Amino acid sequence: MLYSEQTFLVAGLSRSGVAAGEFLSARGAKVYLYDDVDDENVRAALSRLGGLGCKNVPREELEETSRHCDVLVLSPGIPVDHPLPVSFKRMGKRIIGEAELGALNLHCPCVAVTGTNGKTTTVTMLEGIFKAAGKKAIACGNVGRPLTSCVGELGEDGIAVAEISSFQLETLYSLRPHVAVVLNVTEDHLNRHYNMENYIYLKSRILKNSAESEYAVLNYDDPVVRGFAEKTKAKVVWFSLRERVEGAYLQDGSFCWYQERLFSAEELPLDGDHNRANALAAIAAAKLMGIGNSAIVTALKSFRGVKHRLEKVGEINGITFIDDSKATNVDSAIKAIGSVRGESVILLGGKDKGYSYEPLFDEIKRSGVVHAVIYGENAFRILSAALKKGFTAVTLCRPFDLAVRVAYLTAEKGQNVLLSPASASFDAFANYEERGKRFCELFEGFRQEGKSEGTKGDPLEEDE
């Protein structure tokens, strides 16, 4: 692509949009910017990119400017059926994402990871493994840094460890990973993708460019993912918690690669079968990239997890606060509930994503969850699911800050306050990280209020 001879419209000025603007302007492209949100972050992005020669497009000039642009660079947060990409499609113009720009300019091997849950954990594990082996590796894509910001630093001898979301796969066409990992596929983002068939199709797209010389690491235990083996030309390598497969598996309590034992699963610092499955996927991908056992074992034995995923924040009055803000769907919350030890008061709610919450309460009734504090935009949908399943130990409390306080006041000594919302954060926060950060801030506030001395305060003492 000859950037200096084309005009781009970058729509959506989040992390990826800013990276795309910087990437394009550095290559002499003419760049227009648009975001229909006017907040502090967008204004900062406009100022930063304006200094590089990019031009802001007011809403009233968007239609006219679009006619003069050759390519639309679409933020993952904007669906492809939004009026702006629809208008570009009608004009026969190209629509790509920031990840596609990165893929077009990537000159080093790539390990790409997708799936409904576990992507960030697996990518972070792999980055640690590669670094332990002395490789130049960067976690990028949907986690860490945008792909376009890494291509120069990675050069030809680095390894791009890319987390790829279904949103990115809508506008990603050129990525050809040497190893493509698919962890699992369960209900998520149905408000965006409409049905499971579309969602499954998008997840399978990570394999569409793979040839016989590449590898697909697939979850044998997930029937949807197992079916992806029929949709790729890549060599299929499996991972499984249940079966002795051709690849990575768990046997007699140990992680194995084919017939070789690596180390005991008890030595993995993270609890839960989902984390053991993530480790198996990372082992398979690392071995296929030529990494030796020593680096794999060292990195995984020292792995402590990722931010906002079952992260212990601290303890007040014998009550443990656990930040699992990254649980943005039902399946992820179910896995968290199964991993947390002891009894919990759980915080549920946020932005609805179009799926049923009833399976969540099937699990809650079997678990150590003793109470649910329900908040957010989808509070009444979650409450309805709870009542349908006969789980009545609930409190409805819409504002997030007050919900966290109520959960703390409800919990007893020896129990947990577990933020595992089973929902997106966009009703009140920019992302799940911001939601998790606020949870941690509230915890610190409770501690400063002197509750460690043994008295819980009245929730009405705090201004709403």
DOTOR-583368 format. One line per 4 residues: number of its first residue (from 1); their letters; for each residue x, y, z of C-alpha. Coordinates in steps of 0.001 Angstrom, whole numbers, plus 500000, padded with zeros to 6 digits. Layout:
N
NUM	a	X Y Z; ...
! end
This chain:
464
1	mlys	500000 500000 500000; 501441 503374 498937; 500381 505458 501903; 501540 508825 500577
5	eqtf	499147 508565 497636; 496034 507668 499639; 493659 509469 501969; 492480 507732 505138
9	lvag	489606 508352 507508; 490338 506963 510988; 487026 506449 512806; 487156 505959 516563
13	lsrs	489962 507532 518577; 490579 504934 521226; 493939 503226 521683; 493892 501534 518263
17	gvaa	492629 504638 516448; 495416 506792 517850; 497982 504137 516884; 496580 503973 513344
21	gefl	496743 507760 513011; 500358 507822 514181; 501304 504940 511895; 499732 506496 508799
25	sarg	500974 510036 509360; 504531 508727 509846; 504286 507242 506334; 503133 510414 504652
29	akvy	499453 509587 504344; 496747 512217 504443; 494689 511390 507528; 491281 512594 508666
33	lydd	489948 511799 512130; 486410 511274 513388; 484796 510228 516650; 481176 510837 517591
37	vdde	482176 510956 521265; 483375 514231 522745; 485232 513553 525975; 488593 514265 527545
41	nvra	490273 511222 525987; 489053 512024 522479; 490091 515664 522787; 493567 514575 523925
45	alsr	493818 512192 520958; 492755 514931 518533; 495358 517291 519954; 498108 514681 519786
49	lggl	497317 513575 516231; 496656 517140 515090; 500278 517884 515927; 501236 515196 513413
53	gckn	499206 516784 510637; 495987 514770 510975; 492744 516722 510550; 489612 516474 512674
57	vpre	486316 516089 510810; 483247 517718 512388; 480076 515633 512265; 478428 517991 509744
61	elee	481361 517541 507323; 481673 513759 507661; 479618 512806 504612; 481481 515204 502327
65	tsrh	484912 514198 503679; 484095 510500 503244; 483703 511025 499495; 487323 512189 499279
69	cdvl	488796 509363 501364; 490129 506134 499862; 490235 503936 502983; 488248 503797 506218
73	vlsp	490240 502608 509246; 487536 501425 511615; 487921 501143 515385; 487060 497690 516798
77	gipv	484417 499429 518898; 482440 500471 515816; 480419 497643 514220; 480600 497069 510480
81	dhpl	476855 497752 510161; 477284 501284 511530; 476156 503942 508975; 479745 505122 508355
85	pvsf	481233 501791 507174; 477976 501039 505355; 478395 504255 503368; 482022 503351 502513
89	krmg	480922 499916 501383; 478252 501415 499133; 480913 503623 497562; 483052 500543 496907
93	krii	485833 501745 499181; 488156 499749 501396; 487373 499206 505090; 490127 497911 507358
97	geae	491047 497937 511046; 494217 499019 512819; 495170 495357 513221; 494972 494947 509442
101	lgal	497371 497858 508979; 499730 496106 511365; 499357 492735 509655; 500158 494280 506265
105	nlhc	503445 495609 507643; 504486 492769 509945; 507800 491141 508964; 508321 488735 511851
109	pcva	506567 485511 512921; 503241 485916 514667; 501479 483777 517248; 497818 484828 517251
113	vtgt	495372 483877 519992; 491589 484124 519916; 488692 482649 521847; 485878 483859 524049
117	ngkt	487852 483635 527295; 491480 483238 528305; 493063 485232 525478; 494886 487767 527631
121	ttvt	496132 485134 530069; 497440 482908 527267; 499082 485792 525393; 500751 486994 528594
125	mleg	501965 483468 529339; 503429 483200 525845; 505152 486566 526030; 506771 485457 529290
129	ifka	507852 482123 527800; 509436 483745 524743; 511253 486314 526866; 512515 483565 529177
133	agkk	513951 481928 526058; 515772 485163 525139; 513422 486125 522325; 512208 489630 521486
137	aiac	508460 489228 521979; 505668 491774 522409; 502091 491142 523555; 499961 493182 521183
141	gnvg	496642 493495 519398; 493675 493495 521741; 496006 493556 524751; 499205 495434 525438
145	rplt	500199 497573 522477; 498381 498011 519145; 499992 495959 516404; 500954 499014 514324
149	scvg	503007 500422 517210; 505105 497225 517377; 506030 496416 513780; 509127 498617 513662
153	elge	510459 497437 517019; 509836 493768 516223; 511639 493929 512872; 512271 490535 511307
157	dgia	513611 488634 514304; 510933 489373 516912; 507739 487485 517732; 504367 489241 517689
161	vaei	502129 487616 520298; 498757 488957 519197; 495463 488749 521029; 492756 488944 518374
165	ssfq	489120 489702 519240; 486004 488995 517182; 485639 492763 516722; 489092 492924 515134
169	letl	488380 489887 512972; 485554 491812 511293; 488143 493995 509526; 491251 491769 509551
173	yslr	492071 490062 506253; 495849 489671 505856; 497056 488164 509120; 498850 484861 508573
177	phva	500117 483631 511945; 502708 480896 512078; 500732 479543 515028; 497030 480350 515430
181	vvln	495496 479410 518788; 491739 479057 519366; 490959 478588 523047; 487169 478235 523234
185	vted	483929 479603 521801; 480962 480337 524052; 478196 482953 523949; 479498 486519 523815
189	hlnr	478896 489781 521950; 475542 488611 520572; 474323 492199 520758; 476949 492940 518101
193	hynm	477131 489732 516049; 473379 488896 516295; 473716 485105 516624; 476178 482356 517478
197	enyi	476621 481334 513836; 478077 484753 512979; 480233 484768 516109; 481615 481287 515407
201	ylks	482330 482246 511796; 484295 485318 512899; 486392 483280 515327; 487217 480776 512562
205	rilk	488545 483609 510373; 491810 483599 512303; 492626 480379 510407; 491533 481454 506930
209	nsae	495001 482421 505626; 496875 479516 507197; 498694 477207 504806; 500184 473732 505221
213	seya	503386 475237 506620; 501566 476844 509593; 499937 475443 512719; 496498 475609 514308
217	vlny	496448 474927 518063; 492870 473933 518891; 490988 473011 522058; 489970 469369 521696
221	ddpv	487559 469697 524644; 485460 472400 522938; 483197 470859 520250; 482933 474131 518312
225	vrgf	486696 474632 518247; 487286 470964 517444; 485200 471509 514305; 487610 474228 513148
229	aekt	490089 471479 512220; 487976 470877 509118; 488206 474537 508093; 491959 475018 507903
233	kakv	494873 473882 505780; 497226 474319 508735; 498648 471389 510658; 496332 470839 513614
237	vwfs	497836 470364 517072; 495475 469808 519989; 495408 470663 523663; 493129 468943 526148
241	lrer	492427 468588 529846; 490555 465309 529300; 492204 463315 526517; 495716 462220 525608
245	vega	495812 464083 522303; 498413 464730 519629; 499816 467819 521307; 499584 469163 524882
249	ylqd	497520 467441 527552; 497098 466829 531265; 497924 463349 532513; 498301 462112 536082
253	gsfc	498323 465718 537278; 501140 466830 534976; 501421 468991 531868; 502614 466857 528951
257	wyqe	503729 467516 525396; 503148 464359 523383; 504758 461668 525564; 506981 464103 527463
261	rlfs	506150 465277 531000; 506989 468953 531647; 505925 469709 535234; 503164 469155 537770
265	aeel	499963 471133 537324; 500064 471886 541053; 503122 474043 540395; 501124 476431 538202
269	pldg	500421 479425 540486; 496889 479953 539106; 493884 477920 540175; 491139 476550 537945
273	dhnr	490819 474217 534980; 490478 477220 532661; 493981 478372 533625; 495364 474865 533173
277	anal	493806 474839 529688; 495408 478234 528952; 498771 476847 530059; 498375 473826 527763
281	aaia	497602 476120 524824; 500676 478212 525636; 502841 475086 525908; 501684 473862 522496
285	aakl	502262 477221 520795; 505671 477676 522422; 506853 474182 521451; 505750 474784 517854
289	mgig	507831 477970 517878; 510893 475922 518863; 511079 476913 522534; 512782 474516 524931
293	nsai	511258 473053 528074; 513386 475083 530482; 511982 478459 529371; 508413 477105 529293
297	vtal	508594 475627 532777; 510367 478651 534279; 507873 481144 532833; 504736 479195 533738
301	ksfr	505856 478368 537277; 506419 482081 537909; 503263 483330 536165; 501012 485296 538536
305	gvkh	498080 486131 536289; 496868 489313 534605; 495352 492488 535968; 491628 492391 536773
309	rlek	491376 488615 536344; 490695 486973 539722; 493138 489412 541292; 493140 489573 545082
313	vgei	492915 493256 545999; 493188 492896 549755; 491322 492193 552984; 489289 494279 555421
317	ngit	487759 492836 558591; 488431 489328 557326; 486567 490027 554055; 488614 489445 550891
321	fidd	488064 491656 547839; 488646 489945 544471; 488789 491920 541213; 487549 489883 538266
325	skat	486370 492842 536190; 487708 491067 533097; 484799 488592 533366; 482697 490386 530764
329	nvds	480539 487387 529818; 478646 484579 531520; 481142 481814 530765; 484021 483810 532229
333	aika	482046 484557 535398; 481115 480879 535736; 484799 479935 535565; 485610 482533 538221
337	igsv	482892 481286 540559; 484263 477768 540215; 487788 478934 541030; 487219 481132 544073
341	rges	487539 479373 547387; 485031 479865 550184; 481777 481804 550256; 481289 484982 548218
345	vill	479037 487964 547721; 479176 488525 543973; 478748 491788 542052; 476930 491311 538724
349	ggkd	475925 493802 536049; 476891 496367 533458; 476228 496614 529735; 474086 493832 528285
353	kgys	475637 491703 525517; 472544 489831 524390; 472809 486405 526015; 470933 484523 528732
357	yepl	471996 484890 532370; 470116 481790 533513; 473134 479422 533135; 475027 481771 535452
361	fdei	472508 481224 538231; 472525 477470 537653; 476218 477643 538560; 475721 480129 541389
365	krsg	473240 477792 543084; 475885 475025 543068; 478666 477296 544268; 479776 479155 547355
369	vvha	478011 482357 546288; 475719 483339 549164; 474405 486638 547812; 474362 488613 544557
373	viyg	474404 492409 544371; 473051 493353 540950; 473730 496762 539402; 474077 498506 536041
377	enaf	472100 498903 532843; 471172 495212 532613; 470238 494841 536296; 466609 493885 535675
381	rils	467527 491246 533084; 469946 489640 535530; 467398 489895 538365; 464780 488202 536180
385	aalk	467184 485321 535454; 467955 484945 539168; 464298 484735 540105; 463522 482290 537285
389	kgft	466195 479998 538696; 464967 480395 542249; 467970 482330 543540; 466480 484991 545800
393	avtl	469478 486108 547861; 469829 489257 545759; 470012 493012 546211; 469218 495360 543336
397	crpf	471427 498441 543451; 472020 500376 540251; 475039 502728 540891; 478336 500845 540853
401	dlav	479933 502604 543822; 476946 501988 546061; 476696 498373 544851; 480280 497700 545940
405	rvay	479583 499214 549345; 476410 497149 549741; 478345 493990 548796; 480921 494812 551481
409	ltae	478225 495463 554073; 476518 492192 553154; 479644 490019 553331; 480661 488435 556610
413	kgqn	484073 487692 558012; 485709 484867 556070; 483759 485611 552892; 484765 487306 549631
417	vlls	483453 490324 547761; 483838 489114 544182; 483521 491524 541257; 482808 489157 538358
421	pasa	480172 491089 536433; 479330 488736 533505; 478737 491944 531540; 480548 494608 529564
425	sfda	481518 497814 531350; 480394 500371 528789; 477256 501504 530617; 479407 503387 533130
429	fany	483101 502904 532280; 485394 503206 529284; 486516 499575 529648; 486819 496713 532123
433	eerg	490198 498060 533302; 488586 501307 534434; 485848 499342 536218; 488423 497177 537992
437	krfc	490465 500230 538946; 487376 501840 540466; 486682 498664 542462; 490218 498836 543857
441	elfe	489809 502537 544678; 486613 501789 546590; 488393 499058 548522; 491084 501544 549531
445	gfrq	488398 504021 550535; 486746 501470 552806; 490077 500714 554398; 490764 504401 554992
449	egks	487352 504822 556612; 488659 502796 559527; 486664 499640 558912; 489749 497590 559674
453	egtk	489002 498466 563309; 485976 496208 563115; 482965 498418 562353; 481161 498645 559065
457	gdpl	479712 502065 558291; 476264 503059 557232; 475963 503263 553423; 473957 506461 553794
461	eede	477010 508232 555183; 478390 508554 551661; 476970 511172 549277; 475373 509700 546182
! end
